[in-house]
Amino acid sequence: MSHVAYREEPLELEADYVVVGSGAGGAAAAVVLARAGAEVAVVEAGAWRDPEDYPFSSYGTMRDLMDDWGGTVTRGRAFWPIVQARTVGGTTVINSAICVRTPGDIFRQWERDHGAGDLEEAVLRHQDRLEAELSVEEVPPDARGRSNELAAIGDASAGYGGHVMRRYVKGCLGSGQCLQGCTKRRKQSTNLNYLPEVLERGGHVVSCAPVKRILLAGNRATGVTGRFRHPGSGRRGAAFSVRARKAVLVAASATHSPALLQRSGVKSPALGELFRAHPGTGIFGCYDEPVDMNVGATQGWASTRFRSEPGTKLETLAIPLELVASRLSGGGRQLMRRLEEYRHICMWVHACRAESTGTVRNGLFDKPAVRYTLDRADMERFRIGMHLVGKWHFAAGAKAIIPGIHGMPYKLGPDQVDLLLEAPLDPRKYIAILSHLFGGCAMGADPKRSVCDPNGRVHGYDGLVVADASVIPTNLGVNPQHTIMALASVFAERLV
Amino acid sequence: MRWLIRSAICALYPGSDRLPSVEELELDRFLEQIRRESSTLFWTGVIVGALVFTISPILTVGIPLPSVLLGKEALDRHADRITAHRWYLVRQPVFLVKMVGGLAWGQHPKVRALNALPPYPPDPGTWRA
């Protein structure tokens, strides 16, 4: 077993399978291959940070765990940040580990619209396994914190049919540090379980190693190559080359996987197309009582009732104080007065099940360039989601809400909540982020409309598999980690 | 250009009766750290945001002076209005400066204590070698 980090001497390695990326998809695929007796090498752009190494502040998170300092933004009408990690364990280190099974209609849609059938039974079987292995459980009552309690109260009052979140978290202590990495080792990110298991089974993890290209011999993938990068200074280190005896699995994310395939010369008319996301934004509720939203689980309550109509998911989300400082609008003394309310506000969000599609291209300095703008129908859906969040807060007893929409009043009272239904349809008026990314290497039966077949194998190539969110050809409308892990497991299982 | 960034951040987070200003909270040390540790692209974006903040009082308070020459009241009005300017390409770069200032302000132990939060332990900045 071996873990190799940044080095200044060249590295040559060979394994049965090379997996690019160590997040939900990469780690899940790697452990399935390792359990089948294969020698696996996982190659990860970021450093391996154990919980003792995790930062506490948002600044440290941006520096140590985020991809490109969280600076990847969409290019389109608005610059919306794309939230992704760059560390061993990938985004499983910095998300809230929310576990939602793939909805049944998604399998039907994949089969009907993309010819990607024969997945449901296998995906659900792996989701059973993942839930057992990664200790999926509801957020315990004593870890929920007041924000999640209020969300439950508001949900019951508004009739949203919500529920306590189920997460890959074992014995949550409610430390409110999900987004910075759980230093208490409760969140079951893949750097704590599947990647160590890959090592124990004789595999390798090569960290600090951004892959420059997939090596191709004709139409066969034979390995990957790149240059180490120092996680502190960013200094370039020695070259590395990891050869694959059987196959290369690309699981570098919905932005990096299509970009990597493009710069490696992989030809597909669908490459980089069908990029989708759940754009989301939050609304603060203002309460008479102190809510102290950063005490308790970062996310603990959700409603999927509106997934199909109008197409949104509602969740609680506590962002750290230092991000609240820039998220509240205004500047100067006005902003300071608003910040005095911090203890009495909490953020709940909606994640829009947007139908708009974008593209991913390999950009300057090998950074993914994402073009993505919500169309009018999605913007209408987006503001309906905001309206639902606003009503939810008032149902929970909020005295006012802070929607954070440019051009609208800073606060809205209960009798003004319907103004959100007339909010602007211009995405530049909102402070939103893109989480839950899909597509770019979409799977399907038709090589003209898809990059991979329904087993993740790239059309027209041997030994080249994509095993992450980029294969997902549709928007799920629920948190995708469980689907990504199960799909990657299925693809790996079908390789051996 | 750090003085320019510093002046913009200080105007954005001047403090209140109950909350300290960012200037009182080791801002220089934080700016030195972020300049040293952040990517060139990120730091360039912060500089651009600070430049926009500095040259734009004519757009917000109608005074043809850089923000560093504004009086206290005018500067405060500018700091508030620039973050909500109707031109996206004006307010968006300033948002980056505001975010950096927010990081410096909100993570400081003094501010956290005033908001009933324990201090953050130091970020280790370590990894498995």
Contacts between the chains, C-beta under 8 A, distances in Angstrom:
chain1	res1	chain2	res2	distance
A	3	B	128	6.6
A	5	B	127	7.0
A	5	B	128	6.4
A	5	B	129	5.1
A	6	B	129	7.7
A	47	B	127	3.8
A	47	B	128	7.2
A	48	B	127	6.0
A	48	B	128	4.0
A	49	B	126	7.4
A	49	B	127	5.0
A	49	B	128	7.0
A	50	B	128	6.1
A	52	B	124	6.9
A	52	B	126	7.5
A	53	B	124	5.3
A	53	B	125	7.9
A	53	B	126	4.5
A	53	B	127	5.5
A	53	B	128	7.2
A	54	B	124	7.6
A	55	B	123	3.8
A	55	B	124	7.2
A	55	B	125	7.5
A	56	B	120	4.1
A	56	B	121	5.4
A	56	B	122	7.7
A	56	B	123	5.8
A	57	B	103	7.4
A	57	B	107	4.4
A	57	B	120	5.0
A	57	B	123	5.7
A	58	B	103	6.0
A	58	B	106	7.9
A	58	B	107	6.9
A	59	B	34	7.3
A	59	B	103	4.7
A	59	B	107	6.2
A	59	B	123	7.2
A	60	B	123	3.2
A	60	B	125	7.2
A	63	B	37	5.6
A	63	B	38	7.3
A	63	B	123	7.6
A	63	B	125	7.6
A	64	B	123	7.0
A	64	B	125	6.6
A	64	B	127	7.8
A	68	B	39	6.7
A	68	B	41	7.7
A	69	B	38	6.0
A	69	B	39	5.5
A	69	B	42	4.7
A	71	B	39	7.1
A	71	B	41	6.3
A	71	B	42	5.5
A	71	B	45	7.4
A	78	B	88	7.4
A	79	B	92	6.3
A	88	B	128	7.8
A	207	B	127	7.8
A	207	B	128	7.3
A	208	B	127	8.0
A	231	B	127	5.4
A	232	B	125	7.0
A	234	B	39	7.1
A	290	B	116	7.4
A	292	B	116	6.1
A	292	B	117	7.9
A	294	B	117	6.2
A	295	B	117	7.9
A	320	B	106	7.0
A	320	B	107	7.9
A	321	B	106	4.3
A	321	B	107	7.6
A	321	B	111	7.1
A	321	B	112	6.6
A	321	B	115	6.0
A	321	B	117	6.5
A	322	B	102	5.5
A	322	B	103	4.9
A	322	B	105	7.0
A	322	B	106	2.9
A	322	B	107	4.6
A	323	B	99	7.8
A	323	B	102	6.7
A	323	B	103	8.0
A	323	B	106	7.2
A	324	B	102	7.7
A	324	B	106	6.8
A	325	B	13	7.3
A	325	B	101	7.4
A	325	B	102	3.2
A	325	B	103	7.7
A	325	B	105	5.4
A	325	B	106	4.2
A	326	B	95	6.9
A	326	B	98	4.7
A	326	B	99	4.2
A	326	B	101	7.3
A	326	B	102	3.6
A	326	B	103	7.9
A	327	B	102	7.9
A	329	B	83	6.3
A	329	B	84	6.1
A	330	B	80	5.1
A	330	B	83	5.9
A	330	B	84	6.9
A	331	B	11	7.1
A	331	B	12	4.4
A	331	B	79	3.7
A	331	B	80	4.8
A	331	B	81	7.9
A	331	B	82	6.6
A	331	B	83	4.4
A	331	B	98	6.6
A	332	B	11	6.3
A	332	B	12	6.6
A	332	B	14	5.8
A	332	B	75	7.4
A	332	B	76	4.1
A	332	B	77	7.3
A	332	B	78	7.8
A	332	B	79	3.6
A	332	B	80	4.7
A	333	B	14	5.9
A	333	B	16	6.3
A	333	B	76	5.5
A	333	B	80	7.8
A	334	B	76	7.9
A	334	B	80	4.5
A	335	B	12	6.7
A	335	B	13	7.0
A	335	B	79	7.7
A	335	B	80	7.1
A	335	B	83	7.7
A	336	B	13	6.9
A	336	B	14	6.5
A	336	B	15	6.0
A	336	B	16	3.8
A	336	B	19	5.5
A	337	B	16	6.0
A	339	B	16	7.7
A	339	B	19	6.1
A	340	B	16	6.3
A	340	B	18	5.3
A	340	B	19	6.2
A	342	B	115	5.2
A	343	B	115	5.8
A	343	B	116	6.2
A	406	B	84	6.4
A	406	B	91	7.7
A	407	B	86	7.8
A	428	B	88	4.3
A	431	B	95	7.9
